Amino acid sequence: MSVSATEASGQPRPARTRSRVEVADIAVRLFRTNGYEATTATDVARAAGVSRSTFFRQFRSKEDVIFADHDELAVQIAAYFAAQHDDPWLAVRDAATMVFERFRERLDNVRVRDLIVRDTPALRDRETIMAIRYERMFAAYLRSARPDVPQLTAIRYAAAITATHNYELRRLIRGPVPSSSETGAASNAASNAEPVSVSDADMDAARDAEHAAHLAEELAAELREVGRLFHPDAAPDQAGQHADGHQRAGRPQPSSS
């Protein structure tokens, strides 16, 4: 993922309407090339071909640029929860999957953003707040959709869903294959090596896609397991077993003798 000469130099681009995410993507690449602290909002606005006032209508600060995907996802999830769902517990799992798939679709940009966040303490703190934001959205929805369920049950379920999602998402972002442009640029700069060949890049992309698909399946399975463990409607029978035959934790099987 490279920054164009126009973007990197900060020269104005031809005027056009850019979406919030498009501006954020340009900003992230500038942050990675020039440094987060060294890049100003004016630099981003100029590279994106928007006015400074337009930039600040879209974002309150540089930090907001980094988390533009999260802001859009929060709006989408709120709209999703506003619809009627027969199973609110499943709806929360589906919402977590929406977040994972959004970042899977935009993995190259997300990986660059992750590098910036890890290098910037203030952004790491903001990312933690983002995770709490999802958890609270999930819990609030469950408490609204199922007022008969104890509040702590909804909170536990939301926390488990969020933690499971975040674990798999980190594995996706920091997976086995960095983006070829990042790897090739770092290698060439360090050792003057030959550019990454097309075949090597294709192989890396294929491995990365396979890894992402595997993690998507694993996430689905792990979210189902959270449902089995924390879903209050999946009540165990008198023998202490759930409907799927799994033994309830802390309840031994009665002896057959």
C-alpha positions in Angstrom: 0.0 0.0 0.0 1.8 3.1 -1.2 1.1 6.8 -0.9 1.0 8.6 -4.2 3.5 11.3 -4.9 0.7 13.9 -4.7 -0.5 12.6 -1.4 2.9 12.2 0.2 4.1 15.6 -0.9 0.9 17.3 0.5 0.1 18.9 -2.9 -3.6 19.6 -3.5 -5.6 17.1 -5.5 -8.3 18.0 -7.9 -11.4 19.0 -6.0 -13.9 16.2 -5.6 -16.3 14.9 -3.0 -14.6 12.3 -0.8 -16.4 10.1 1.7 -15.3 10.1 5.3 -13.6 6.7 5.0 -11.8 7.8 1.8 -10.3 10.8 3.6 -9.4 8.5 6.6 -7.6 6.0 4.3 -5.5 8.8 2.8 -4.8 10.1 6.3 -3.7 6.7 7.6 -1.2 6.3 4.7 0.2 9.8 5.4 0.5 8.9 9.1 2.4 5.8 8.2 4.7 7.5 5.8 5.4 10.8 7.6 4.5 9.9 11.3 1.3 10.4 13.2 2.6 13.3 15.3 4.3 15.0 12.3 1.2 14.9 10.1 -1.2 17.8 10.6 -4.9 18.0 9.8 -4.0 20.5 7.2 -1.7 18.0 5.6 -4.5 15.4 5.4 -7.0 17.9 4.0 -4.6 19.0 1.3 -3.7 15.4 0.3 -7.4 14.5 0.2 -8.3 17.5 -1.8 -10.7 18.9 0.7 -10.7 22.1 2.6 -9.6 22.3 6.2 -13.1 23.3 7.2 -14.5 20.2 5.4 -12.0 18.0 7.2 -13.2 19.3 10.6 -16.9 18.8 9.6 -16.0 15.2 9.0 -13.7 14.7 11.9 -13.3 16.5 15.3 -9.6 15.6 15.5 -6.8 13.5 14.0 -7.7 10.7 16.4 -11.2 10.5 14.9 -9.6 9.9 11.5 -7.9 6.7 12.8 -11.2 5.3 14.1 -13.5 6.2 11.2 -14.4 2.6 10.5 -15.5 2.1 14.1 -17.8 5.2 14.0 -19.5 3.9 10.8 -19.9 0.5 12.3 -21.5 1.9 15.4 -24.1 3.6 13.2 -24.7 0.3 11.2 -25.0 -1.8 14.3 -27.4 0.7 15.9 -29.6 0.5 12.8 -29.3 -3.3 12.8 -30.4 -3.5 16.5 -33.3 -1.2 15.8 -34.9 -3.8 13.5 -36.9 -6.7 14.9 -35.0 -9.9 15.7 -36.5 -13.2 16.9 -33.4 -14.1 18.8 -31.6 -11.1 20.4 -28.7 -13.2 21.5 -28.1 -14.3 17.9 -28.4 -10.7 16.8 -25.5 -9.7 19.0 -23.4 -12.5 17.6 -24.3 -11.3 14.1 -23.3 -7.7 15.0 -19.9 -8.9 16.1 -19.5 -10.8 12.8 -20.4 -7.6 11.0 -17.4 -5.8 12.6 -15.1 -8.7 11.8 -16.2 -8.8 8.1 -15.8 -5.0 7.7 -12.2 -5.2 8.8 -11.6 -8.4 6.8 -12.8 -6.5 3.7 -10.4 -3.6 4.4 -7.5 -5.6 5.8 -4.7 -3.8 4.1 -5.8 -0.4 5.5 -6.6 -1.9 8.9 -3.2 -3.4 9.2 -1.5 -0.1 8.5 -3.8 1.6 11.0 -2.9 -1.1 13.6 0.8 -0.3 13.2 0.1 3.4 13.8 -2.0 2.6 16.8 0.6 0.3 18.4 3.2 3.0 18.0 1.1 5.8 19.6 0.1 5.4 23.3 -2.8 7.9 23.0 -4.3 5.9 20.1 -3.9 2.6 22.0 -6.0 4.1 24.8 -8.7 5.2 22.4 -8.8 1.8 20.8 -9.5 0.3 24.2 -12.4 2.7 24.5 -13.7 1.6 21.1 -13.8 -2.0 22.4 -15.8 -1.0 25.5 -18.2 1.0 23.2 -19.1 -2.2 21.3 -19.5 -4.1 24.5 -21.9 -1.5 26.0 -23.9 -1.4 22.8 -24.4 -5.2 22.9 -25.3 -5.2 26.5 -27.7 -2.2 26.2 -29.5 -3.9 23.2 -29.9 -7.2 25.1 -31.2 -5.4 28.2 -33.7 -3.6 26.0 -34.8 -6.6 23.9 -34.9 -9.0 26.9 -35.9 -6.9 30.0 -36.8 -10.2 31.7 -33.2 -11.3 31.8 -30.9 -10.2 34.7 -28.7 -7.2 33.8 -25.6 -9.1 34.8 -26.5 -11.9 32.3 -26.6 -9.4 29.4 -23.4 -7.8 30.5 -21.6 -11.2 30.8 -22.8 -12.2 27.4 -21.8 -8.9 25.7 -18.4 -9.1 27.4 -17.8 -12.6 26.2 -18.9 -11.9 22.6 -16.7 -8.8 22.5 -13.6 -10.5 23.9 -14.0 -13.5 21.6 -14.4 -11.2 18.6 -11.4 -9.1 19.6 -9.2 -12.2 20.0 -9.9 -13.4 16.5 -9.7 -10.0 15.0 -6.2 -9.5 16.4 -5.2 -12.8 14.9 -6.5 -11.6 11.5 -4.8 -8.2 11.6 -1.5 -9.6 12.9 -1.8 -12.8 10.8 1.0 -14.7 9.1 1.3 -12.6 6.0 1.9 -8.8 6.1 0.8 -6.9 3.1 3.3 -7.4 0.2 4.0 -3.7 -0.3 4.9 -3.3 3.4 7.1 -6.3 3.4 8.7 -5.5 0.1 9.4 -1.9 1.0 10.9 -2.7 4.3 13.1 -5.5 2.8 14.3 -3.4 -0.1 15.1 -0.4 2.1 17.1 -2.6 4.6 19.1 -4.8 2.2 18.6 -3.5 -1.4 17.0 -6.8 -2.2 15.1 -7.5 -5.4 11.5 -6.5 -5.4 8.9 -9.1 -4.4 8.0 -11.1 -7.5 4.5 -11.3 -8.7 4.3 -15.0 -8.0 5.5 -14.5 -4.4 3.0 -11.7 -3.9 0.2 -13.9 -5.3 1.2 -16.8 -3.0 1.2 -14.4 0.0 -2.2 -13.1 -0.9 -3.6 -16.6 -1.3 -2.2 -17.7 2.1 -3.6 -14.5 3.6 -7.1 -15.1 2.1 -7.0 -18.7 3.3 -6.0 -17.6 6.8 -8.8 -15.0 6.9 -11.4 -17.5 5.8 -10.3 -19.9 8.4 -10.5 -17.3 11.1 -14.0 -16.3 10.0 -15.1 -19.9 10.4 -13.4 -20.1 13.7 -15.0 -16.9 14.9 -18.4 -18.3 14.0 -17.8 -21.5 16.0 -16.4 -19.6 19.0 -19.4 -17.2 19.0 -21.7 -20.2 19.0 -19.8 -21.6 22.0 -20.3 -18.3 23.8 -24.0 -18.7 23.1 -24.0 -22.2 24.5 -22.2 -21.1 27.7 -23.9 -17.8 28.4 -27.3 -17.9 26.6 -29.8 -18.0 29.5 -32.5 -19.7 27.3 -30.2 -22.6 26.7 -31.2 -24.0 30.0 -29.8 -27.4 31.1 -32.0 -30.3 31.9 -32.1 -31.9 35.3 -29.0 -34.0 34.6 -27.1 -30.8 34.1 -26.8 -31.1 30.4 -27.7 -28.5 27.8 -29.9 -29.4 24.9 -26.9 -30.1 22.7 -25.6 -32.7 25.2 -22.7 -30.7 26.6 -22.1 -31.0 30.3 -22.8 -27.8 32.3 -19.7 -26.5 34.1 -19.6 -27.3 37.8 -22.4 -29.9 37.6 -21.1 -33.5 37.5 -23.0 -36.2 35.7 -25.0 -38.3 38.2 -23.6 -41.7 38.8 -25.2 -44.6 36.9 -24.6 -46.9 39.8 
